[in-house]
Amino acid sequence: MKANKILFGILVSLAMTGCKDDFLEVTSPTDTFIDEYYTTRASLDEALVAAYAPLHWYDYGSTWQYNALNFCSEFMSDDMYPNGGSNTDQQYLQLMFNYSCTPVVCPTGIWSDSFSGVKRSNDVIKYADWVEEAGNISAEDKADIVVQARLLRVFYYLQLWKFYGNVPCYFENLESPYISEQLTADEVYALIIEELEDVIGSGKLKDDYSAEEKGHVTKPLAYMIYAEMVMIQNDNGRYAKALGYMQELIKSGKYQLMTNFQDIWEESAEWGSESIWEINYFDDNSVRGWSNQLGAGGAVFPRLHGPRSFEANPGDPYEDVDAGWGFSAIPLHSVASFEEGDLRKEFSAFDLNAHGTSKDPGWQNTGYCLYKYMCRKGNNKDQKADADLGFNNNLRVYRYAETLLNAAELLLKTGGSDVSDAVKYVNEVRARAGLGALSSVDEDAILNERRHEFMGEGKRYFDLVRTGRAASVLTPANDSGAFRTKGWSEDVRYLPIPQDDIDAAQGTLKQNGNYGSN
């Protein structure tokens, strides 16, 4: 049985109602006034659980949309097609792939779930003061809970900043009429990176947790977020600090690459030697279902991207692959981009025709799909609600391979005396993939390695944008399937802000780019 269920055990006291924005509110399980209820350590722990809960929702949460963080950014890259049954199947995903979303037809879950996480994290910080005033928590325990809430808040704002750019950013919850100034992406970055530096500098983050508590936010997670933000922002004034964090993780000796790339994606390898941080899902007694999409338990993204109407060949090594809905076709140009002998190819661009058949492969079918988060028979066997939302695949958010490749790139950017280590770090990743060593590396070599190491993990789109390659790579001419009819531009770098939120903001939110309404 998988440990750490506590992080996503949505308590009865946190049950949601059906009103449109009620998922933002956490209600008291009694008739006690909220400032009287949140005066005990137990109630503060409930609030902390609630702050972690939105991590669990991204794949199918508060807006009933499939907004898995990794897949949304992959669909905007050159390495994954939405596929599905037709070009209108989950239309917001199809439009996102083609940079043609509107404020009405667009992914809204990342926006709603992230702001819900912000709100709940702010609550924890406020309630911690109440519990302290009541004399029911030690200074050390309060500091631990507050620093977790602050880092969670940074993570939620990271998603808003990456996907929407120009968003409201506040560290205390809003009062009626719940309107906040919209900041530019640069202003959001400045606030969040400063907050993250303060969180790291506090010295209160833990390096790790026991097996039963894996999933709590940690200092290594903070380091990885820091490097990601600094690299996306091209903040050369912070490259050296980001590099120092990556080297600290490398020199700690705590992490190492798993010997076999395939093993990373097994349940037995969750929180293994290569894991920096994961979002937990479990099938054991999972109650998540179509009528309880915010319930505790499993993931839906394995079913979302598994091959459509697939039947594995009897006796095949991958005969446990189950049929899914087909939202992860790998383009033929991506399949062809792998070097000969790259052991990662089979699990990034899984050859369906070599292992089975499909009677209804989908409209963008290429014969290849992502294996890493495959829906496999048995991975949802212990769920108690709906099998489609009961898979036990943890989402690997940051892996040690990324630490190595971040360090390699940052060494080049800082031009330090240890640039030879960049070659060493890249070759360590390549060796695990069964590839020969390089004698030197440049940015192109590192980006190429990142593409093939992290295909399907949500890194590629932001790599292309931050390095200025998006406009030349993400074009109809470069799409081997001829499905993309519109090319990338700065106007579509970010997703459109949902129209309902534009309307509710009473003129204080300006739409991203030149998006129009349906």
C-alpha positions in Angstrom: 0.0 0.0 0.0 1.3 3.4 -0.9 2.2 5.6 2.0 1.5 9.4 2.4 -2.2 9.4 1.8 -2.6 12.1 4.4 -1.6 14.8 1.9 -4.6 14.3 -0.3 -7.1 12.9 2.2 -9.7 15.5 1.7 -11.5 15.5 5.0 -15.3 15.3 5.3 -15.0 18.7 6.8 -13.6 20.1 3.6 -16.4 18.8 1.3 -17.3 21.0 -1.7 -20.6 22.3 -2.8 -21.9 22.7 -6.3 -21.6 26.5 -6.7 -19.2 27.8 -9.3 -16.6 29.3 -7.0 -17.2 27.4 -3.8 -14.1 25.2 -4.5 -12.1 28.3 -3.3 -13.7 28.1 0.2 -12.8 25.7 3.0 -15.8 25.5 5.4 -15.8 24.7 9.1 -17.1 21.2 9.9 -19.1 22.7 12.8 -21.2 25.8 13.4 -18.2 27.3 15.2 -17.1 30.7 13.9 -14.0 30.3 11.7 -11.8 32.3 14.0 -12.8 30.1 16.9 -12.4 26.9 15.0 -8.9 27.5 13.8 -7.3 27.7 17.2 -6.0 24.2 17.6 -3.1 22.3 16.1 -5.6 19.7 14.7 -7.6 22.4 12.8 -4.4 23.9 11.5 -3.3 20.5 10.2 -6.7 20.3 8.4 -6.0 23.7 6.7 -2.6 22.5 5.6 -4.1 19.3 4.1 -6.5 21.6 2.3 -3.6 23.7 0.9 -2.0 20.6 -0.5 -5.2 19.3 -2.1 -5.2 21.4 -5.3 -2.0 19.7 -6.4 -4.1 16.7 -6.9 -6.7 18.5 -9.0 -4.8 19.6 -12.1 -5.5 16.5 -14.2 -9.3 16.7 -13.6 -10.3 19.0 -10.9 -12.4 22.0 -10.0 -13.4 22.9 -13.6 -14.0 19.3 -14.9 -11.2 19.7 -17.5 -8.2 17.6 -18.3 -5.5 20.1 -17.4 -2.6 17.9 -16.3 0.4 20.2 -16.1 2.8 18.1 -18.1 0.3 17.4 -21.0 -0.9 21.0 -21.3 2.6 22.3 -21.9 3.5 19.3 -24.1 0.5 20.0 -26.4 1.9 23.5 -26.9 5.3 22.1 -27.9 6.4 20.2 -30.9 6.5 16.8 -29.2 2.9 15.7 -28.6 -0.5 15.8 -30.4 -3.8 16.0 -28.4 -5.1 13.2 -30.7 -8.4 12.1 -29.2 -11.4 10.9 -31.2 -11.6 14.0 -33.5 -10.6 17.6 -33.8 -13.4 18.6 -31.4 -12.7 16.0 -28.8 -11.8 18.1 -25.7 -11.7 21.1 -28.0 -9.9 23.4 -25.7 -6.9 21.0 -25.9 -7.1 20.9 -29.7 -7.2 24.7 -29.8 -4.4 25.0 -27.3 -2.2 22.8 -29.6 -2.9 25.2 -32.5 -2.5 28.4 -30.5 -6.1 29.2 -31.2 -7.8 29.2 -27.8 -10.3 31.8 -27.0 -11.2 33.2 -23.5 -14.3 31.1 -23.7 -12.9 27.9 -25.1 -9.6 27.4 -23.2 -8.1 25.4 -20.4 -9.4 27.0 -17.2 -8.3 24.4 -14.6 -4.7 25.6 -14.2 -6.0 29.1 -13.4 -8.8 28.0 -11.0 -6.8 25.2 -9.2 -3.8 27.4 -8.8 -5.7 30.3 -7.3 -7.5 27.9 -5.0 -4.1 26.7 -3.8 -3.0 30.3 -3.3 -6.1 31.1 -1.3 -5.7 28.0 0.9 -2.0 28.6 1.5 -2.7 32.2 2.6 -5.3 30.7 5.0 -2.8 28.5 6.6 -0.4 31.4 7.2 -3.3 33.4 8.8 -4.6 30.6 10.9 -1.2 29.7 12.2 -1.2 33.1 14.0 -4.6 32.3 15.6 -3.4 28.9 16.8 -0.2 30.5 18.2 -2.3 33.2 20.0 -4.4 30.4 21.6 -1.2 28.9 22.9 -1.7 25.6 21.1 1.4 25.3 18.9 5.1 25.6 19.5 7.2 28.2 17.6 9.1 25.4 15.8 5.9 23.7 14.6 4.3 26.9 13.6 7.4 27.8 11.5 7.4 24.4 9.8 3.7 24.7 8.8 4.0 28.3 7.7 7.1 27.7 5.5 5.3 24.7 3.8 2.3 27.0 3.0 4.6 29.7 1.6 6.4 27.2 -0.7 3.1 25.7 -1.8 2.0 29.2 -2.6 5.1 29.8 -4.7 4.4 26.5 -6.6 0.9 27.6 -7.4 2.1 31.0 -8.5 4.7 29.3 -10.6 2.0 27.6 -12.7 0.1 30.8 -13.1 3.2 32.7 -14.1 4.3 30.0 -16.6 0.9 29.5 -18.2 -0.8 32.9 -17.9 2.0 35.4 -17.2 0.1 38.5 -16.3 -1.9 37.7 -13.2 -3.0 39.1 -9.9 -0.5 38.3 -7.2 -1.3 38.7 -3.5 0.0 37.2 -0.2 -3.1 38.0 1.8 -6.6 36.8 0.7 -8.8 39.4 -0.9 -11.9 40.8 0.6 -15.2 41.6 -1.2 -15.4 42.4 -4.1 -12.3 40.1 -4.4 -10.5 42.2 -7.0 -6.7 42.6 -7.2 -4.4 44.5 -9.4 -3.1 42.6 -12.4 0.7 42.5 -12.6 2.9 42.0 -15.6 4.7 38.7 -15.9 7.9 40.4 -15.0 6.4 41.9 -11.9 4.9 38.6 -10.8 8.4 37.0 -11.3 10.0 39.7 -9.2 7.6 39.1 -6.3 7.7 35.3 -6.4 11.4 34.9 -6.8 12.0 37.3 -3.8 9.5 35.3 -1.8 11.2 32.1 -2.8 14.6 33.5 -1.8 13.1 34.4 1.6 11.6 31.0 2.1 14.9 29.3 1.3 16.9 31.8 3.4 14.6 31.2 6.4 16.3 27.8 7.0 13.0 26.3 8.0 12.4 24.0 5.0 13.2 20.3 5.6 15.5 18.4 3.3 13.3 15.4 3.3 10.4 13.6 5.1 9.8 10.0 6.2 8.4 7.5 3.8 4.9 8.1 5.3 5.1 11.8 4.7 6.6 12.0 1.2 4.9 14.6 -0.8 5.4 17.5 1.6 7.3 20.4 0.1 11.1 20.4 0.8 14.2 22.5 0.3 15.3 20.5 -2.8 11.9 21.3 -4.3 12.5 25.0 -3.6 15.9 24.7 -5.3 14.4 23.2 -8.4 11.7 25.8 -8.6 14.3 28.5 -8.2 16.4 27.2 -11.1 13.4 26.8 -13.3 12.1 30.3 -12.7 15.5 31.9 -13.1 16.1 30.0 -16.4 12.7 30.8 -17.8 13.1 34.5 -16.9 16.7 34.5 -18.3 17.7 36.3 -15.1 21.5 36.3 -15.5 21.9 38.0 -12.2 20.6 34.9 -10.4 22.3 32.2 -12.5 25.2 31.8 -10.1 22.8 31.3 -7.1 20.7 28.8 -9.1 23.9 26.9 -10.1 24.9 26.8 -6.5 21.6 25.2 -5.5 22.0 22.6 -8.3 25.6 21.8 -7.2 24.5 21.5 -3.6 22.0 18.8 -4.6 24.6 17.0 -6.7 27.3 17.1 -4.1 24.9 16.0 -1.3 25.1 12.4 -2.6 21.5 11.9 -1.8 20.3 11.5 -5.4 21.4 9.4 -8.3 20.1 8.3 -11.6 18.2 5.1 -11.6 20.1 2.4 -13.6 17.2 1.6 -16.0 15.2 4.4 -17.5 12.0 2.3 -17.6 12.1 1.7 -13.8 11.5 5.4 -13.1 7.9 5.0 -14.1 7.1 2.0 -11.9 5.1 2.4 -8.7 8.0 0.8 -6.9 10.3 3.6 -7.9 8.1 6.4 -6.7 10.2 8.6 -4.4 13.2 6.6 -5.4 16.8 7.7 -5.7 16.1 10.0 -8.7 13.0 11.7 -7.3 13.3 15.3 -6.2 9.6 15.8 -5.9 6.3 14.2 -7.0 2.6 14.8 -6.7 1.1 11.7 -5.0 -1.7 9.6 -6.4 -2.9 6.2 -5.1 -5.4 3.6 -6.0 -5.7 2.0 -2.5 -9.2 2.9 -1.4 -9.3 5.8 -3.8 -12.7 7.5 -3.7 -12.1 9.9 -6.6 -14.8 9.6 -9.2 -16.9 11.4 -11.8 -19.2 12.7 -9.1 -16.3 13.3 -6.7 -13.6 14.7 -8.8 -11.9 16.5 -5.9 -11.9 13.3 -3.8 -8.8 11.7 -2.4 -7.1 9.0 -4.5 -6.0 8.3 -8.0 -5.1 10.0 -11.2 -7.0 10.3 -14.5 -4.1 11.3 -16.7 -3.0 7.7 -17.4 -6.4 7.0 -18.9 -6.4 10.3 -20.7 -3.2 9.5 -22.7 -3.3 5.7 -23.0 -3.7 4.4 -26.6 -7.3 4.3 -27.9 -9.1 0.9 -28.1 -5.7 -0.8 -27.7 -5.3 -4.5 -27.4 -1.8 -5.7 -26.6 -0.5 -8.8 -28.3 -0.7 -11.9 -26.1 2.6 -12.6 -24.4 4.0 -9.2 -25.3 6.4 -7.7 -22.8 3.9 -4.8 -22.5 0.7 -6.8 -22.4 -0.4 -5.0 -19.3 -0.9 -1.8 -21.3 -4.5 -0.9 -21.1 -6.7 1.1 -23.5 -7.2 4.8 -22.9 -8.5 7.8 -24.7 -5.5 8.5 -26.8 -4.4 12.1 -25.9 -0.7 11.7 -26.3 0.2 10.8 -29.9 3.9 11.4 -30.5 4.6 13.1 -33.8 6.8 11.3 -36.3 9.3 14.1 -36.4 9.7 13.6 -32.6 10.2 9.9 -33.0 12.8 10.5 -35.7 14.7 13.0 -33.5 16.1 10.3 -31.2 19.7 9.1 -31.7 20.1 5.5 -32.8 20.3 3.3 -29.7 18.7 5.8 -27.3 17.1 3.6 -24.6 14.6 6.4 -23.7 12.9 6.2 -27.1 10.7 3.2 -26.2 9.2 4.9 -23.2 8.9 8.3 -24.7 7.7 7.2 -28.2 6.1 3.8 -27.5 5.6 1.9 -30.8 2.0 0.7 -30.6 2.0 -1.3 -33.8 4.9 -3.4 -32.5 3.0 -4.4 -29.3 -0.7 -4.6 -30.3 -3.5 -3.2 -32.3 -6.1 -0.5 -32.2 -9.4 -0.4 -34.0 -9.9 3.3 -33.4 -6.5 5.0 -33.0 -7.7 8.6 -33.2 -7.6 11.4 -35.7 -3.9 12.4 -35.1 -2.7 8.9 -34.6 1.0 8.3 -35.5 1.4 4.8 -34.2 3.4 6.2 -31.2 2.4 7.4 -27.8 3.9 8.2 -24.4 4.6 5.2 -22.2 5.8 7.0 -19.0 2.4 7.5 -17.5 0.7 4.6 -19.3 -2.6 3.3 -18.0 -1.7 -0.3 -17.1 -3.9 -3.1 -16.0 -3.7 -3.4 -12.3 -2.6 0.2 -11.6 -6.1 1.0 -10.5 -7.2 -2.3 -9.1 -7.7 -1.1 -5.5 -9.8 2.0 -6.1 -13.3 2.1 -4.6 -15.1 4.6 -7.0 -14.4 5.1 -10.7 -11.6 3.1 -12.3 -10.8 5.9 -14.8 -9.9 8.3 -12.0 -8.2 5.7 -9.8 -4.7 5.2 -11.2 -1.7 5.1 -8.8 0.8 6.9 -11.1 2.6 9.7 -9.2 3.3 12.7 -11.3 7.1 13.2 -11.4 7.5 16.9 -11.2 11.3 17.2 -10.8 13.9 14.4 -11.3 17.6 14.3 -10.6 18.3 14.2 -14.3 17.0 17.7 -14.5 19.2 18.8 -11.7 22.2 17.6 -13.7 21.1 19.2 -17.0 20.2 22.5 -15.2 23.7 22.5 -13.7 25.3 21.9 -17.0 23.4 24.7 -18.7 24.0 27.1 -15.8 27.7 26.4 -15.9 27.8 27.5 -19.5 25.7 30.6 -18.7 28.0 31.6 -15.9 31.2 30.8 -17.7 32.9 29.6 -14.5 36.1 27.6 -14.3 34.3 24.3 -13.9 32.6 24.2 -17.3 34.1 20.8 -17.8 31.6 19.6 -15.3 28.9 20.5 -17.7 30.2 17.8 -20.1 30.3 15.4 -17.2 26.7 16.0 -16.1 25.4 15.7 -19.7 27.3 12.5 -20.3 26.0 11.0 -17.0 22.5 11.4 -18.4 23.5 10.1 -21.8 25.2 7.0 -20.4 22.0 5.9 -18.7 20.3 6.3 -22.1 22.9 4.0 -23.7 24.5 6.8 -25.7 28.2 7.6 -26.2 29.9 10.4 -24.4 30.3 13.9 -25.8 33.6 15.7 -25.8 32.0 19.1 -25.4 28.5 20.6 -25.0 26.8 23.8 -25.9 23.3 25.0 -25.3 21.9 23.1 -28.3 23.4 19.9 -27.1 21.9 20.4 -23.6 18.5 21.3 -25.0 18.6 18.2 -27.2 19.3 16.1 -24.2 16.5 17.7 -22.2 14.1 17.1 -25.1 14.7 13.4 -25.1 15.1 12.9 -21.4 11.9 14.7 -20.5 9.6 14.1 -23.5 6.1 14.1 -22.1 7.1 15.6 -18.8 6.1 19.2 -19.6 9.6 20.8 -20.1 9.9 21.2 -23.9 7.6 24.2 -24.5 9.1 26.4 -21.8 12.6 25.4 -23.0 11.8 26.6 -26.6 10.2 29.8 -25.3 13.0 30.8 -22.9 15.8 30.1 -25.4 14.1 32.1 -28.2 13.5 29.1 -30.4 9.7 28.9 -30.2 8.9 31.0 -33.2 11.2 29.1 -35.5 10.4 25.6 -34.2 6.7 25.7 -33.5 5.4 26.3 -37.0 3.1 24.5 -39.4 6.1 23.7 -41.6 7.8 21.8 -38.9 4.7 19.6 -38.1 5.2 16.3 -39.8 1.5 15.5 -39.4 0.3 18.8 -40.9 -2.1 19.3 -38.0 -0.8 22.6 -36.8 -2.1 25.4 -39.0 -1.0 28.4 -36.9 2.5 29.2 -35.7 3.7 30.4 -32.4 4.2 34.1 -31.6 4.6 36.2 -28.5 0.9 37.0 -28.7 0.1 33.3 -27.9 3.0 32.7 -25.4 0.4 32.6 -22.6 -3.0 31.0 -22.4 -6.0 33.4 -22.5 -7.4 34.3 -19.1 -10.8 32.7 -18.7 -13.6 35.0 -19.8 -15.6 34.5 -16.7 -12.8 35.8 -14.6 -12.3 38.8 -17.0 -16.0 39.6 -16.5 -15.9 39.2 -12.7 -12.8 41.5 -12.4 -14.9 44.5 -13.5 -12.3 45.9 -15.9 -9.2 45.3 -13.8 -8.0 42.3 -15.8 -6.6 42.8 -19.3 -6.7 39.8 -21.6 -3.4 38.2 -22.7 -2.1 38.8 -26.2 -4.8 39.5 -28.8 -7.2 36.7 -27.8 -10.8 37.3 -28.8 -14.0 35.9 -27.5 -16.4 33.4 -29.1 
